[in-house]
Amino acid sequence: MATDDVRTLTEAKAVTALANPARSRLLDSLTADGPATASVLAERTGLAVGSISHHMRVLASAGLVEEAPELARDRRERWWRRAARSITWGRSTLPPDAESQRQAVAAEEFMLARQVERARTWLERPEQDDDWSRAELSTDSWLRLTPGELQELTDEVNELVGRWKERGRAAADDPRAEHVFLFARAFPSRP
């Protein structure tokens, strides 16, 4: 893993690179299962190796992944890893021009649709595992906050999630452990 813990995206090009189904799946695979070659990524995702090579170059040019040459057994083998443990971005981190903001909104809509689809897949699963069903989290709340307080809440949630990520990495060998998808959004709204 690269030394950067969190990378804030400041270019629309990087956000646009994320808002692609194949590239998003590849980045998720590197996040969940670690560095890989295009062949390994093909096994993990079901995507074609040639397609993966193209998408990895796009992600690399956007600064989202990087080569991991120390993992290669020979000069032909090409390993990839995430360039940072976490990625953060939003309309406020991108240039204020209309095109950058349009791309940010499109990427947010893409990500939200993927998050909702993952939740729907979980809800519609045919088998019910009692332990996982009891442990799952679903919550929503109405809070009254200032922008500063929302930022404080965001920072605290990110810190908490970061601790659990580290704990998960430390317990990677536990056969009971599975990947768990967590998403949270907080923004001004009306009931």
C-alpha positions in Angstrom: 0.0 0.0 0.0 1.2 3.5 -0.8 2.2 5.7 2.1 -0.7 8.1 1.6 -3.5 7.3 4.0 -6.1 9.6 2.5 -6.1 11.2 -1.0 -8.4 14.1 -1.7 -9.3 14.3 -5.3 -9.1 17.8 -6.8 -9.4 17.1 -10.5 -12.5 16.2 -12.4 -10.5 13.7 -14.4 -10.0 11.5 -11.3 -13.6 11.7 -10.3 -14.7 10.8 -13.8 -12.3 7.8 -13.7 -14.1 6.5 -10.6 -17.6 6.8 -12.1 -17.2 3.8 -14.4 -18.7 0.4 -13.5 -15.6 -1.6 -14.4 -13.1 0.8 -12.9 -15.1 1.1 -9.7 -15.2 -2.8 -9.4 -11.5 -3.0 -10.0 -10.7 -0.4 -7.3 -13.1 -2.1 -4.9 -11.3 -5.4 -5.6 -7.9 -3.8 -4.8 -9.4 -2.3 -1.7 -11.0 -5.5 -0.4 -8.5 -8.1 -1.5 -5.2 -6.2 -2.0 -2.7 -5.9 -4.9 -3.2 -7.9 -8.0 -2.2 -8.5 -11.6 -4.7 -8.0 -14.4 -5.2 -11.8 -14.5 -6.0 -12.0 -10.8 -8.4 -9.0 -11.2 -10.1 -10.9 -14.1 -10.6 -13.9 -11.8 -12.0 -11.6 -9.0 -14.3 -9.5 -11.2 -15.1 -11.5 -14.3 -13.9 -8.8 -16.5 -11.6 -9.5 -19.6 -7.9 -9.1 -19.0 -7.4 -6.8 -22.0 -10.2 -4.5 -20.7 -8.6 -4.5 -17.2 -5.3 -3.4 -18.5 -6.9 -0.4 -20.1 -9.0 0.5 -17.0 -5.9 0.2 -14.8 -4.0 2.7 -17.0 -6.9 5.1 -16.7 -7.0 4.7 -12.9 -3.2 5.2 -12.7 -3.3 8.3 -14.8 -5.9 9.7 -12.4 -3.6 8.9 -9.4 -6.0 6.3 -8.0 -3.8 3.2 -8.4 -0.1 2.6 -8.9 2.2 -0.2 -10.0 3.7 -2.5 -7.3 6.8 -3.7 -9.0 8.3 -5.2 -5.9 5.5 -7.9 -6.1 6.4 -9.0 -9.7 8.3 -12.3 -10.2 9.7 -11.1 -13.5 9.8 -8.1 -15.7 6.6 -9.0 -17.6 4.4 -9.4 -14.5 2.6 -6.1 -13.7 1.0 -5.8 -10.2 -1.3 -3.0 -9.2 -2.4 -1.5 -5.8 -4.4 1.4 -4.6 -2.4 4.6 -4.4 -4.0 5.6 -1.1 -6.0 3.7 1.6 -8.9 6.1 1.4 -10.2 8.5 -1.3 -12.2 11.6 -0.5 -13.8 14.1 -2.8 -16.8 16.2 -3.4 -18.0 19.2 -5.4 -16.1 21.4 -2.9 -12.7 19.7 -3.6 -13.1 20.2 -7.4 -12.6 23.3 -9.5 -15.8 25.5 -9.5 -16.2 25.6 -13.2 -19.5 24.2 -14.6 -18.0 21.1 -16.3 -16.1 20.0 -13.2 -19.2 20.4 -11.1 -21.3 18.5 -13.6 -18.8 15.6 -13.6 -18.8 15.6 -9.8 -22.6 15.4 -9.7 -22.6 12.6 -12.3 -20.0 10.7 -10.3 -21.9 11.2 -7.0 -25.1 9.8 -8.7 -23.2 6.8 -10.0 -21.7 6.1 -6.5 -25.1 6.5 -4.8 -26.7 4.1 -7.3 -23.9 1.5 -6.6 -24.4 1.9 -2.8 -28.2 1.4 -3.1 -27.7 -1.6 -5.3 -25.4 -3.2 -2.8 -28.0 -2.6 0.0 -30.7 -4.0 -2.2 -28.7 -7.1 -3.0 -28.2 -7.7 0.7 -31.9 -7.3 1.4 -32.9 -9.6 -1.4 -30.5 -12.4 -0.6 -32.1 -15.9 -0.6 -30.3 -17.3 2.4 -30.5 -15.8 5.9 -27.5 -16.1 8.2 -28.8 -15.3 11.7 -25.5 -14.0 13.0 -25.0 -11.6 10.1 -28.7 -10.6 10.1 -28.5 -9.7 13.8 -25.3 -7.8 13.3 -26.3 -5.7 10.3 -26.7 -2.0 10.6 -29.4 0.2 9.2 -30.0 3.5 10.7 -31.1 7.0 9.8 -31.4 10.1 12.0 -32.5 13.7 11.8 -30.0 16.0 13.4 -29.9 19.7 13.8 -26.3 20.8 13.1 -24.3 23.8 11.9 -21.9 23.2 9.0 -19.0 23.1 11.6 -20.8 20.5 13.6 -21.5 18.4 10.5 -17.8 18.6 9.7 -16.9 17.5 13.2 -19.4 14.5 12.9 -17.9 13.6 9.5 -14.4 13.7 11.0 -15.4 11.5 13.9 -17.2 8.9 11.7 -14.2 8.8 9.4 -11.9 8.3 12.4 -14.1 5.5 13.7 -14.3 3.7 10.4 -10.5 4.1 10.0 -10.0 2.3 13.4 -12.3 -0.6 12.2 -10.4 -0.8 8.9 -7.2 -1.3 10.8 -8.8 -3.9 13.1 -10.1 -5.7 10.0 -6.6 -5.8 8.5 -5.2 -7.2 11.7 -7.8 -10.0 11.8 -7.6 -10.9 8.1 -6.9 -14.6 8.9 -10.1 -15.1 10.9 -12.2 -17.5 8.9 -15.5 -16.0 10.2 -14.6 -12.5 8.9 -16.2 -11.3 5.7 -16.0 -8.1 3.7 -18.6 -5.7 5.1 -19.8 -2.7 3.0 -20.5 0.5 5.0 -21.8 3.7 3.5 -23.0 6.8 5.2 -24.2 10.2 4.0 -25.1 13.3 5.9 -26.4 16.5 4.3 -28.9 19.2 4.9 -32.5 18.1 4.1 -36.1 18.5 5.2 -38.4 15.8 6.6 
